[in-house]
Amino acid sequence: MALTIIENVVLRNPAITEDDRLDKMIEVAEGRLSVDTFGDNYNEAVALLVLHMYEISDRGGAGGSITSEREGQLARSFAAAASPMAWASTSWGQELIQLTRSLAFFPRTRMMP
């Protein structure tokens, strides 16, 4: 039996169950993803996008990977990994990218129902 969107979210981050924004976040995520694209994986995909949006929200909207860090006089920099998708800025988004890439897309013609 497939998990619902809320069950998927809570399974991965139980602290979100207390958040008042959860229903609205799900509504936004559902508007961005297509059930036709994800099929049986739709609930998981929406949950991953919701978790990604929470992560971005917790950062105050700042996205992107960490390219440097500093503590006192010690500092170090990292190369920024370029990604064509904004989802790559969180681990939840990266998991959504992997899920999307794992889907089998078969050629379709306009004559198919």
Beta strands, then each sheet from edge to edge (+ up, - down):
strand 1: 68-71
strand 2: 74-77
sheet 1: 1+ 2-
end
